[in-house]
Amino acid sequence: MRRHLSFIVSFVFGLAIVFAMTVFTVDQRQWAIVIQLGEIKEVITEPGLAFKWPLIQNVLLFDKRILTYESPEPESFVTAEKKPVLVDSYIKWRIIDVRQYFISVSGDEELARTRLSQTVNSDLREEFGKRTVHDVISGERDKIMSEVQRKADADMRNIGVQIVDVRLKRVELPAEVSESVYRRMESERKRVANELRSQGSADAEKIRADADKQREVIIAEAYRDAQKTKGEGDAKSSAIYAQAFGRNPEFYSFYRSLEAYRNSFKSKSDVLVVEPNSEFFKYLKNSGKGGK
């Protein structure tokens, strides 16, 4: 009885081991390939339970998610001006055809990364060689990334890989080149500043000349108007005097004489030498007669 029980337990245990070696699970984030004697027997793209022959078949699992490859060290590229630049970049990629991927790189992710790096570096070298330092640093950076991603994706699809994105994290000049470039940039900025100053000085002189011209015109017009007003006033005054003189010439002559006396004898120290018979004393002489 014990012998039968041991046999049953061993049989059940053996069945469990065989079942465990037969059944495997595919995660929704994975591809699965069933390999038999080095050949692909089945490609599993859907998640769930799957089966294989134990001992003679193996299962390889590959990640479906987007993966990242980042260059360990900055790469040196040469621009159209024959100036070196240091570039830090990274690549976003994923497997889209697991069968082709396995055939091309034997499922070796490290080998796939090497192919990625070589392809992208070659495309970057080509794009950088077409552009100046200014273009690769700021002017056409987005265009470079887009063009490299397009070219690399077309090439890497041959091994079942899609290039999702190529990004340039940092583009900078080597230390030995930076100083000369900065000096050139500084001289260029100074040249532009001098041009702007010269233009500003010319505009300022033009504005000042225009303002001086307008001032002269305004002063001339004001003087003209003042003289015109003064002339009109003098004419009006003369007309009034003439009218008053015409109405009573004797009173007008008397009034003018009083004005002359007032102006002549403003101070006690004033001395006036005239003949006694002078017309100047006409009204002084007559004042006595009027008093009598």
C-alpha positions in Angstrom: 0.0 0.0 0.0 2.8 2.3 0.9 4.6 1.5 -2.3 1.5 2.4 -4.3 1.1 5.6 -2.4 4.7 6.6 -3.0 4.3 5.8 -6.7 1.2 8.0 -6.9 2.9 10.8 -5.1 5.9 10.6 -7.4 3.7 10.4 -10.5 1.7 13.5 -9.4 4.9 15.3 -8.6 6.4 14.4 -12.0 3.2 15.6 -13.7 3.5 18.9 -11.8 7.1 19.3 -12.9 6.2 18.5 -16.5 3.2 20.9 -16.4 5.4 23.6 -15.0 7.9 23.0 -17.8 5.1 23.1 -20.3 3.1 26.1 -19.3 4.4 29.7 -19.2 2.9 33.2 -18.9 3.3 36.1 -21.3 3.0 39.5 -19.7 1.1 42.2 -21.6 4.4 44.2 -21.7 6.3 41.3 -23.5 6.8 39.5 -26.7 7.5 35.7 -26.5 9.3 33.5 -29.0 9.3 29.7 -28.7 12.6 28.2 -29.8 13.2 24.6 -30.8 16.7 23.6 -31.6 17.7 27.1 -32.5 14.7 27.7 -34.8 11.7 29.9 -34.2 8.6 27.7 -33.8 6.1 30.3 -32.6 5.8 34.0 -31.9 3.4 35.0 -29.2 2.2 38.6 -29.3 -0.8 38.4 -27.0 -0.6 38.2 -23.1 -1.8 35.1 -21.2 -1.0 31.4 -20.7 0.9 29.6 -23.4 2.4 26.1 -23.9 5.6 24.6 -25.1 7.1 21.2 -25.3 9.3 20.6 -22.3 13.0 20.0 -22.6 13.1 20.5 -26.4 11.6 24.0 -26.6 12.7 27.2 -24.9 10.9 30.5 -24.5 12.6 33.9 -24.9 10.8 37.0 -23.7 11.4 40.5 -25.1 10.2 43.9 -23.8 7.4 45.6 -25.8 7.9 49.0 -24.1 9.8 52.0 -25.3 13.5 51.6 -24.3 16.1 54.2 -23.9 19.7 54.2 -25.1 21.9 57.0 -23.9 25.5 57.6 -25.1 27.9 57.0 -22.2 30.3 59.8 -23.3 29.8 62.9 -25.5 30.5 62.2 -29.1 32.6 64.6 -31.2 31.2 65.8 -34.6 32.6 68.2 -37.1 30.5 71.1 -38.6 30.5 72.5 -42.1 33.1 75.1 -40.8 35.4 72.2 -39.8 34.9 73.0 -36.1 34.4 70.1 -33.6 31.4 70.0 -31.3 30.7 67.7 -28.4 27.2 66.2 -28.4 25.2 64.3 -25.8 22.3 62.4 -27.1 19.8 59.7 -26.4 17.5 57.4 -28.4 14.0 56.1 -27.7 13.4 52.8 -29.4 11.2 49.7 -29.3 10.8 46.3 -30.9 8.0 46.1 -33.4 8.9 42.9 -35.2 10.2 40.4 -32.7 10.8 37.7 -35.3 13.0 39.9 -37.4 14.7 41.3 -34.3 15.6 37.8 -33.2 16.9 36.8 -36.7 18.9 40.0 -37.0 20.6 40.3 -33.6 19.8 36.9 -32.1 17.7 38.6 -29.5 20.8 40.3 -28.0 19.8 43.7 -26.7 23.4 44.8 -26.3 24.0 44.0 -30.0 20.9 45.9 -30.9 22.1 48.9 -28.9 25.4 48.8 -30.8 23.6 48.9 -34.1 21.4 51.8 -32.8 24.4 53.8 -31.7 26.3 53.2 -35.0 23.3 54.2 -37.1 22.4 57.3 -35.2 26.0 58.5 -34.9 26.5 58.1 -38.7 23.3 60.1 -39.4 24.3 62.8 -36.8 27.7 63.1 -38.4 26.1 63.6 -41.8 23.7 66.2 -40.5 26.3 68.1 -38.5 28.6 68.2 -41.5 26.0 70.2 -43.5 25.5 72.9 -40.9 27.4 75.7 -39.1 28.1 75.9 -35.4 25.2 78.4 -34.9 22.8 76.0 -36.7 23.7 73.0 -34.7 23.6 74.8 -31.4 20.4 76.7 -31.8 19.3 77.5 -35.3 18.3 74.1 -36.7 18.6 71.8 -33.7 15.0 70.5 -34.0 15.4 69.9 -37.7 18.6 67.8 -37.1 16.8 65.6 -34.5 13.8 65.2 -36.8 15.9 64.3 -39.8 18.1 61.8 -37.9 15.1 60.1 -36.4 13.6 59.7 -39.8 16.7 58.2 -41.4 17.6 56.0 -38.4 14.1 54.7 -38.2 14.1 53.7 -41.9 17.3 51.8 -41.4 16.5 50.1 -38.1 13.2 48.7 -39.3 15.3 46.2 -41.2 16.1 44.6 -37.8 12.5 44.9 -36.5 13.2 48.1 -34.4 11.4 51.4 -34.5 13.2 54.6 -33.6 10.6 56.6 -31.6 12.8 59.7 -31.0 16.3 61.0 -31.1 17.2 63.9 -28.7 20.2 66.1 -28.4 20.7 66.8 -24.7 23.7 69.0 -25.0 25.7 70.5 -27.9 28.8 72.5 -26.9 32.2 73.5 -28.2 35.4 72.0 -26.9 37.4 74.2 -24.6 40.1 74.9 -27.2 37.4 76.1 -29.7 35.1 78.0 -27.3 37.5 80.9 -26.6 38.0 81.7 -30.3 34.3 81.4 -31.0 33.4 83.7 -28.1 36.0 86.3 -29.2 34.5 86.3 -32.7 31.0 86.6 -31.2 32.2 89.4 -29.0 33.7 91.3 -32.0 30.5 90.8 -33.9 28.4 92.1 -31.1 30.7 95.2 -30.8 30.4 95.8 -34.6 26.6 95.7 -34.4 26.7 97.9 -31.3 28.9 100.5 -33.1 26.6 100.4 -36.1 23.6 101.0 -33.9 25.4 103.9 -32.1 26.4 105.5 -35.4 22.8 105.2 -36.7 21.5 106.6 -33.4 24.0 109.6 -33.6 22.9 110.3 -37.2 19.2 110.1 -36.2 19.9 112.4 -33.2 21.7 115.0 -35.4 18.8 114.9 -37.8 16.3 115.4 -35.0 18.3 118.3 -33.5 18.7 120.0 -36.9 14.9 119.6 -37.5 14.2 121.0 -34.0 16.5 124.0 -34.6 14.9 124.7 -37.9 11.4 124.6 -36.4 12.6 126.8 -33.5 14.0 129.4 -36.0 10.7 129.3 -38.0 8.6 129.7 -34.8 10.8 132.6 -33.6 10.6 134.3 -37.0 6.9 133.9 -37.2 6.5 135.2 -33.6 8.7 138.2 -34.4 6.7 138.9 -37.5 3.4 138.7 -35.6 4.8 140.9 -32.8 6.0 143.5 -35.2 2.7 143.4 -37.0 0.8 143.8 -33.7 3.2 146.6 -32.6 2.7 148.3 -35.9 -1.0 148.0 -35.6 -0.8 149.4 -32.1 1.4 152.3 -33.1 -0.9 153.1 -36.0 -3.9 153.0 -33.7 -2.1 155.1 -31.1 -1.1 157.7 -33.7 -4.7 157.8 -35.0 -6.0 158.4 -31.4 -3.4 161.1 -30.9 -4.2 162.7 -34.2 -7.9 162.6 -33.4 -7.4 164.1 -30.0 -5.1 166.8 -31.5 -7.6 167.6 -34.1 -10.4 168.1 -31.6 -8.4 170.6 -29.3 -4.9 171.5 -30.6 -4.3 173.9 -27.7 -5.0 171.3 -25.0 -2.9 168.8 -26.8 0.0 171.3 -26.9 -0.5 172.1 -23.2 -0.5 168.4 -22.3 2.7 167.7 -24.2 4.4 170.7 -22.6 3.5 169.3 -19.1 5.0 166.0 -20.1 8.2 167.8 -21.1 8.3 169.8 -17.8 7.8 166.6 -15.8 10.5 164.7 -17.6 12.9 167.7 -17.4 12.6 168.5 -13.7 12.4 165.0 -12.2 15.3 165.8 -9.8 16.4 168.9 -7.9 19.9 168.5 -9.3 18.7 168.7 -12.9 19.9 171.8 -14.7 18.4 173.1 -17.9 19.9 176.0 -19.8 17.6 177.6 -22.4 16.9 181.2 -23.5 14.2 183.0 -21.7 12.3 183.6 -24.9 12.2 179.9 -25.7 8.9 178.3 -26.5 9.7 175.8 -23.7 8.6 178.4 -21.2 5.4 179.3 -23.1 3.0 178.0 -20.6 5.1 178.9 -17.6 5.0 182.5 -18.7 1.3 182.4 -19.2 0.6 180.8 -15.9 1.1 184.1 -14.0 -1.4 185.9 -16.2 -3.9 183.2 -15.6 -3.4 183.5 -11.8 -4.1 187.2 -11.9 
